[in-house]
Amino acid sequence: MQYTIPVYFLYFIIIAVCGWFMEITLQLITKHKFADRGFLIGPYCPIYGCGALLITIFLTRFENYPVALFCVAIVVCAVLEYATSYIMEKVFHARWWDYSENKFNINGRICLETIIPFGLLGLLLIYVVNPYIFKMLTEAPENIINIIAIIIATIFALDFIVSFKVILNVRLTSKKIDEENPKDNTEEMSEKVIAFLRNKSFLNRRLLDAFPKITMISKKIKEKTAEVKVKANEMKEDISKKANVVRKDINKKATKMKNDVKNGINKTSKVVKENISKVKTKNNKTNNQ
């Protein structure tokens, strides 16, 4: 079933808020402390809303196939989380979360431990949550839904602008400290950036608490990586050239051995034929006598 844009937007916000509550609940259970999760200031995690929208729009067709729905929901959410991590790293030069220490991870951006629950959430959305939320939204007066959507969208847009500027401070601070401390490694630079931002404003402290494993991506690390790639390519070419020389030498020696064996066989065959001819000639002379 197709819904209006305001309905889809409010659905996105509702799931984003639920995702925020789920995140802080997990923090309270596992780490016994409150942490305002998410990039934005408000109580919502947009990545959950985006994932729910993707599942709702593209995977509702699988509602009669729960196993397929579970598997495809995992794939969709895994791609979303990986893409979010990659884009945020490229834009802000920081790794916001890292699953490198978890088993079965892909570049530290996603891991099996975190994407399996997405499959369960996909089932929960399609069979339980979506029917209730969309029923509630579609039964409300359309003009009320539109007004609420406009108000929340305005607040959300303002939050996004402010939060973007706060996050941009991470990149600017990281770049400044990286230039001032060219000998620092990534870990040391990250510690200096975090210490600087914690003393700057409440919003910066909130962001750092939301992502305690944030790691700055140093420019010199990128340059070093590029240098390693160049050297690796040079080594690869050198090995390839040496391999070609060895291959040619082996082929040359093999050809020489082949020719020597062939010549040896021919000489032996010739000698044998000559001996046989001599024996025949001698036998003929004996018979004639």
N, C-alpha and C positions, 0 to 999 in steps of 0.2 A: 504494500500500500504506500502511495506517495503522500507526503505531507508538505505543508508550506514551509518556507524558509524560517519564519519566526518559531515554528514548532520544533524544527530540527535544531535551531540555535539554542532554545531553552533546554532541549534534551541534552545537547552538548554540555551546557553549563551544569545541569543536574548531575550528570555522570562525572564531570570534572570535580565537582564539590564532593561527591561520594568517594572519588579516588583520593582526594586530599585527606578526607577523614580516615580512609583505609591506611594511607601512608603514615599519618601521625599515630594511629592505633598500633601499627606494627612497630614503630619507633618506641612507643611506651612499653610494649610487651618485651621487645628484644633488648633495648638499651635503657629502659626505665627513665627516659627523659623526653620532654616535649621538644619537637623540632618542626618549625613551620616549613613544610616541604613544598617544593615547586619553585619555578622561576619567578612567578608573579607574586605580588604582595597579597592579593586577595586569597580567600580560602578555596582555591581550586587548582587542580593539576591538569592543564590542557591536554597533555598527552593521553590521559584516560578518556577525555571527551572525544579526541580525534580517533582513538582506537575503537571506541564504541560506535561512532558514526560510520567508520569503515565497515565494521562487522554488520551493523544494521542495514546499510545500503547494499552491500555486496554479498553478504553471507546469509541473509534471510531465506534465500532460495534453498539452502541446505537444511532447513529446520526439520525436514523429515528424515535426515541422515545425520544423527548425532555424532557418530564417529568421524565422518567427513567434516562436520562443522567444527569439532574439537581440533582436528589437525590443521585445517585451513586457518582457524582463528589464531593458532600458535604462529603460523607462518606470517600472517598479516601483521600481528602485533610485534613479532620479532623484527620484521623489516622496518616497521615504524620506529621502534626503539633504536635500531642500528642507525637509521637515517638521521634521527634526531641527534644522536650522539655525534655523528660525523659532521653534520652541518654546524652544530653549536661549536665544535672544536675548530672548524675552519673559520667561522665568523669571529669567534672571541679568543682564539688561540689558547684554549684551556680544555682539559679533559674533565668533565663534570662528574662522571662516575666511572668506575673501573672494576670489572669483574675478572681481572687477570688471575687472581688468586683462586677463583672458583673453577671447578672442573667443567670440562666441555664448554669453554667460552670461545667466542670468535672475536679476536682482536681486543678483548676486554670490554667490548661494547654490549654484548648480550651473552647470556649463558643459559644452559638448560634449566638450572634451578629457578630462574626468574621467568622464563617464557612458558613453562608448563602451566603455571597458574592462569596465564592468559587464556589458555584453551578452556579451562574451567569457567573463567569469567565470561567467555563467549557463549557457553551453554547457558549460564545463569542469565545473561542479557536476553538472549532469544526466547527462552522458555518462561522466564519469570519476570524480569525487570521491564523489558520493553512493552509487553502487553499492558502492564499497569500504568507506566509513565505516559505512553501515547494515548491511552484511554482517558487519563486525567487531563492531558493537554488538549485533546480534541473536543472534550465535553465542555471545556471552559469557553466563554464568549470570545469570538475571534478578535474583537476590538481590544478586550482586556489583555489577551495574549500578545497582541501587537505592541501595546503600550509598555507592557512589562519587558518585552524583548528589546525595545528601543532603549529603555532606561538601563537595563543590564548591559547591553552592547556598548553604550556610552561609557559606563563605569569600567567595563572590561578594556575598552580601547585606551582610556586614560591610564589604567593600571599597566597596560602593555607598554605604553610610551615611557612612563616613569621607570618601570622595571628594566626596559631595554637600556636606558641611560645608566642605571645602576650596574647592570651586567657589563656595559661597555667600559665602565671604570676598571673592571678586571683586566681587560685587554690593554687599556692605556697604562695602567699601573705596572702590569707585567712587562710591557715594552720598555717603559722608563727604567725599571729596576734591572732589566736584562742588559740595557745599554750602559748603566752605571756600574754593573758588576759582571763584566764579561767572563770572569774566571769561575763564577758560580755554576754548579751543576743544576739540573732541573729541580731536585728536591730542595736545595738551599734557596733557589729563587722562589719556589712556591711558598716556602715558609716566610720569606721576606714580604712577598705580596700579601699573604694572608694577614700577617702582623700589621702591615700598613693599612689595609682595608678595615680591619677590626677597629682601629682607632679613628676611622674617618666618619662613619655615620651608622645609625641604627639599621638602615636598610642594607648596608653592606654586611653588617654582622648577621642579619637575618639570612642573607643569601649564603654566606659561608657556613652557617649552622645547617642550612637546608642541604648543602652539598659538602660534607666534611672531607670527602676524598678528592676534592678538586685538585688538579695538577696543572701547572702552567706549562705551556709548550714553548720552549726557548727557541729563539731564532738560530742560535748557534747549534742547537741540537739538530735542527732541520738542515743546516749547512753541513754538519758532520755526517748526517744521514746521506745527503747528496754526494758527499765526498766518498763515503763508503761504497755507494752504488757505482760511482765512476771507477773506483779501484777494483771492485768486483767485476765490472765489465771488462776492464783491462786484463785482469787475471784470466777471465774466461776466454778472451781473444788470444792471449799468450798460450794458454793450455791448448786451445784449438789449433794454433799454428804448430806447436810442438807435436801434437797428435798427428797432424797431417804429415809432418816430416818423418815421424816414426812409421806411419802407415806406408809412405812412399818407400822408405828404406826396407821395410819388411816385404813389400811387394817386389822390390828390386831383387832382394836376396832369394825370395821364393821363386821368381822367374829364372834366376841364375841356377838355382838348385834343380829346377824342373828341366832346364836345358842340359845341365850336366848329367842328370839321370838319363835323359833321353839319348844323349850322345853315348853314354856308357852302355846303354842297352843296345844301341845300334852297333857299336864296336864289338860287343860280346856276340851279338847275332851274326855279324860278319865273320868273326873268327870261327864260330860254331859251323857256319855254312862252309867255310874253307876247309875245316877239318873233315866234315862229312864228305865234301867233294874229293879230298885226298884219299879217304878210306874207300870210297866207291871206285876211284881210279885204280887203287892198289888191288882191290878185289877183282876187278875186270882183268887186270894183267895176270893174276894168279889163275883165274879160270881159263884164260887163253892158253897158258902153258900146260 
